[in-house]
């Protein structure tokens, strides 16, 4: 199943990933984030996300910061670092625009 995440970097302003890819990113993030940070984003990356989903701008900003911390960890593989950064950028763009960050 494909998931479209708003405020992304493609031509249509989305990040489109399979649910499996998002879950795999979550597996890497849960190994490098603190338990509190992982708890804050778990609902998006643990394989149980239900779409459509809308994240308010303030929460998107918090999620972006957590994703950036995960991406900066030396233990995360480079490919997954890039994925975490793309999602963080999308969340920040939504927050900057004061718009909901949507997953569909």
C-alpha positions in Angstrom: 0.0 0.0 0.0 1.4 3.4 -0.9 1.2 6.3 1.4 1.3 9.9 0.3 2.8 12.4 2.8 2.1 16.1 2.1 4.6 18.9 1.8 7.2 16.6 0.3 9.9 17.2 -2.3 8.5 15.6 -5.4 6.8 17.4 -8.3 3.4 17.1 -6.6 4.6 18.3 -3.2 4.5 14.8 -1.7 6.6 12.0 -0.4 5.1 8.7 -1.6 6.4 5.6 0.1 5.1 2.1 0.7 3.8 1.3 4.1 6.6 -1.3 4.4 9.3 1.3 3.7 7.8 3.6 6.3 7.7 0.7 8.8 11.3 -0.1 8.0 12.3 3.5 8.6 10.6 3.2 11.9 12.6 0.0 12.8 15.8 2.0 12.4 14.5 5.1 14.2 13.4 3.1 17.2 16.9 1.8 17.6 18.5 5.3 17.7 15.9 7.5 19.5 15.2 7.7 23.2 12.1 5.9 24.3 10.2 9.2 24.8 11.1 10.3 21.3 10.1 7.0 19.8 6.8 7.1 21.7 6.1 10.5 20.2 6.4 9.3 16.6 5.6 5.6 16.9 2.0 6.0 15.6 3.5 7.0 12.2 6.3 4.6 11.8 5.5 1.4 13.6 3.5 -0.1 10.8 0.1 0.6 12.2 -0.5 4.1 10.6 -4.1 4.5 9.4 -4.7 6.9 6.6 -6.0 9.5 6.1 -4.2 11.1 8.9 -3.7 14.8 9.7 -1.0 16.2 12.0 -1.4 19.7 13.3 1.4 22.1 12.6 2.8 22.3 16.1 3.0 18.5 16.3 4.5 18.3 12.9 7.3 20.7 14.1 8.0 18.4 17.1 8.0 15.3 14.9 10.4 17.0 12.4 12.9 17.7 15.3 12.7 14.1 16.5 13.3 12.8 12.9 16.3 15.1 12.6 17.8 13.8 15.8 17.3 10.3 14.5 18.8 11.1 11.2 21.9 12.7 12.9 22.6 9.5 14.9 25.8 7.8 13.7 24.1 4.4 14.1 21.4 4.9 11.4 22.4 3.7 7.9 22.9 6.5 5.4 20.0 5.5 3.2 17.6 5.6 6.2 19.2 8.9 7.4 18.1 10.4 4.0 14.6 9.0 4.4 14.3 10.4 7.9 15.5 13.8 6.7 13.0 13.9 3.8 10.1 13.2 6.2 11.5 15.9 8.6 11.7 18.4 5.8 8.1 17.7 4.8 6.9 18.0 8.4 8.8 21.3 8.7 7.3 22.7 5.5 3.8 21.9 6.8 4.5 23.6 10.1 6.1 26.6 8.3 3.0 27.0 6.2 0.8 26.6 9.3 -1.0 23.7 7.5 -1.8 20.2 8.6 0.8 17.6 7.6 -1.4 15.0 5.9 -0.8 11.3 5.3 -3.2 9.6 2.8 
